[in-house]
Amino acid sequence: MNKGEVFFGKNNIKGGHPIVYLRDYNEDSFIGAMLTTSSNYPDNTLMLEKHFKKKDPTGKKYKLSFNNTHLVNTELIKRNAWKPFEKIGELTAEGIKFVELKISDTNPSLWEDYLSTKNRFSRNYSTLKVK
């Protein structure tokens, strides 16, 4: 995986949301960012169309493009056990900078731990629809 690539984890039974790969964490996990269509929370930031590549290098259209896409502003520890991963999109260089800027003051955490610090329930997060 490369920084800025967007994936779905096919074995993520807790819920499907796009994951932006940022960097390796350990042999079992990596650091990523979550994308959602939910604007209900102050720490979800609307992204822009220019943050997403529309096509892969061969000219094939990505499944994920901008669609009221919001970034959850925190680094998340994502599990390699969710493999296989399906690449559904990719951020532009500007999109990667945007994500890194928004999450630069956060510490990596598991989604469950992040929710507990925010007094939220994961069911309140809508998943991002992919065309």
Residue pairs with C-beta under 8 A, 6 or more apart in sequence:
1 7
1 21
1 30
1 85
2 21
3 21
3 22
3 23
3 96
4 20
4 21
4 90
4 91
4 92
4 93
4 95
4 96
4 99
5 20
5 21
5 87
5 89
5 90
5 91
6 18
6 19
6 20
6 21
6 35
6 62
6 64
6 87
6 88
6 89
6 90
6 91
7 18
7 19
7 21
7 85
7 86
7 87
7 88
8 16
8 17
8 18
8 19
8 85
8 86
8 88
8 130
9 16
9 19
9 78
9 79
9 82
9 83
9 85
10 82
10 83
10 84
10 85
10 86
11 81
11 82
11 83
11 84
12 79
12 82
14 111
14 122
15 122
15 125
15 127
16 127
17 34
17 35
17 36
17 125
17 127
17 128
18 34
18 35
18 64
18 88
18 89
18 128
18 130
19 32
19 33
19 34
19 35
19 76
19 78
19 85
20 32
20 33
20 34
20 35
20 71
20 91
20 99
21 30
21 32
22 30
22 31
22 32
22 33
22 75
22 99
22 100
23 30
23 31
24 30
24 31
25 31
25 77
25 108
27 80
28 79
28 80
28 81
29 77
29 78
29 79
29 80
30 77
30 78
30 80
31 75
31 76
31 77
31 78
31 108
32 75
32 76
32 78
33 71
33 72
33 74
33 75
33 76
33 99
33 103
34 71
34 72
34 76
34 111
35 47
35 64
35 69
35 70
35 71
35 72
35 128
36 44
36 69
36 70
36 72
36 125
36 126
36 127
36 128
37 67
37 68
37 69
37 70
37 126
37 127
37 128
37 129
38 44
38 70
38 124
38 125
38 126
39 46
39 68
39 70
40 124
41 72
41 118
41 120
43 72
43 73
43 74
43 118
44 70
44 71
44 72
44 73
45 70
45 71
45 73
45 102
46 68
46 69
46 70
47 66
47 69
47 70
47 71
47 95
47 98
48 66
48 98
49 65
49 66
50 92
50 94
50 95
51 66
51 69
51 91
51 92
51 94
51 95
51 98
52 62
52 64
52 65
52 66
52 69
52 89
52 90
52 91
52 92
52 95
53 62
53 89
53 90
53 91
53 92
54 61
54 62
54 65
55 61
55 62
56 62
56 90
62 88
62 89
62 90
63 88
63 89
63 130
63 131
64 88
64 89
64 128
64 130
64 131
65 89
65 131
67 128
67 129
67 131
69 128
71 98
71 99
71 102
71 103
72 125
73 102
73 103
73 106
74 103
74 106
74 109
74 114
75 103
75 106
75 107
75 108
75 109
76 108
76 109
76 110
76 111
76 114
77 108
77 109
77 110
88 130
91 98
91 99
109 117
111 122
112 122
115 121
115 122
